[in-house]
């Protein structure tokens, strides 16, 4: 059975939560891995780490067709109608009237606090389930230890009885 990505290293859940928070409210919904590394942890040297987090958690993150940019799944479902300069939504008609250069300043709306909270609760729940499954896979260990202890005790009594 494959190990859950939530259990790959100690702070994975914290990383997923940090990514959800930043990606949920940053003015642009999609950036390259280096951009997210800088935004989330303030260290572009952590680009590879963040790329792995995004790729290993498709329940929250999506990689674009070029395989170079990541976004939050929930936010990708919002329409592209958010002006990153004015922090306001624009109509479809206004969007169509923009030049190609101006359209680069239009993104998808940030998530609400409730949306972000719900995603974080989901991450915590998935992490808890991964921990529980890991513990459930070890049900046999106490039984084996008990059997071994019983056999050792039996053999020790046999040897002691024959002396």
N, C-alpha and C positions, 0 to 999 in steps of 0.2 A: 504494500500500500504506500502511495506517495505521501510525503510529508507536506502538510499545509504550508503555504507561503507565510502564514502568520507566525509560524514557529521557526522560520529560517534563522533569525537572530533575535536577541532579547528585545530590541527596541522597534521591531517591525510595526507593531500596532501604532506606536507613537508616530512613526514615519507616515503611515497611511492616514492617520488623523491630521497630521500637519499638512499633507498634500491636499486633502479634502478641503481644509479650511482656506488655504491659499488659492487653490484652483477654483474654489467656489465663488470667491469675491474679487479676484484680480480683474482688472479692466478688460484684458484680453482672455478669451476662454481657452486659447490654444497657443502653446509656445514650444520651442525645441527643448530638448532635455537640458541643455546648458542653461537656458533661460529659466526653466523651472528650478534647477539646482540653485541658481543664484537667488531666486525669489523665495524659495522654501527654506533653505539652510544658510543662505548668504555665502555659499562657497561653490564656485563653478567647478572646482576639482572633484566634487561629488556627483558629477554628471552621470557616471556609470551606475552608481548606487541608485539614483532616482530613476534611471531608465529601467533597471531591474524591478524596482517597486511598481512602476506603471505597467510593465509587461506581465508581472506575476499576479496582478490584481485586476483582471478584466471585469470584475464585478463593479468596479468604480471608475476605471480609467480606460481610455481608448487611444490607440496609436493611429496616426493618419496613414494614408496610402503610401506616402514616401518613406514611412518607418522612421521619421526624424522628429515628429512632433507628437505631443500628448495632450489630451484634454480630459475633462471630467465627463463621464457618460451623461449624467443628468443634465448638465449644462449644455451639452451638444444638442439636446432636444429643444432648447429654447430657440426662437427665431433670431436671425441676425438683424436686430433692429436697435442695438444699443450703441449710442454715440459715446465713445470713450473720452472725448474732450469735454462734452457738456454733461456727461453722466445722466443722460436721458434717453428715452426710447423715441424712435422716429417711425413714421408710417411707411408702408410699402411704397407708396407713391413718392415720398421724399427719398427713400433709398434708391429707387430706380432713376431719380433725377440727378443723383450724385455722379461725379466723374470716377473713373477707376481708382485714381489716387485717393479721392475722398472716401471711397468705399473701404479702403484699408483701415480707416479709423472707426469702422463699424464692427462690432463684435456681438456676442450673445449676452443677454442680460445676466448679471451676477445672480447667484442663488440667494434666497431669503435665509434669515437665521434659522427658521424652522426647517427648511430643506437641509441645511448643513447639519443641524442637530440630528435629523433623521438619518443622514448618511453616517454620521459618527456613531450613533447607536447601532446601526447595522454592522459597522466594522467591529465594534466591541462584541456584539453578539456572535459574529463569525469567528472572532478570536477565541471567545469562550468555548464555542463548539469544537474548535480545533484542539484546544487543551483537553476538553472532555474526551474526545475521540482518542487522543494520545493516551490518556489514562485508561480508557476502556480497553485498549489493545494490550494492556499489561495485566489483565485479570488473572492470568495463569501463573504469574510470578509467585504470589503468596502460596499457591497450592503446591508448586514445585518445591519451594523452600520447605514447606511443611513435610512433604514426602521425603525429601533428602534428610531432613532432621530426624524423621521417624526411622529411616533406614540406618542412619549413623547410630542412633540411640539403640536400635535393635542389635546391630552388629557389636556395639560396645558392650552391651549386656551379655551377648553370646560369648565374646572373648573373655570378659571378666568372670563369667560363670564357668568357663573351662580352665581357668587358672587355678 
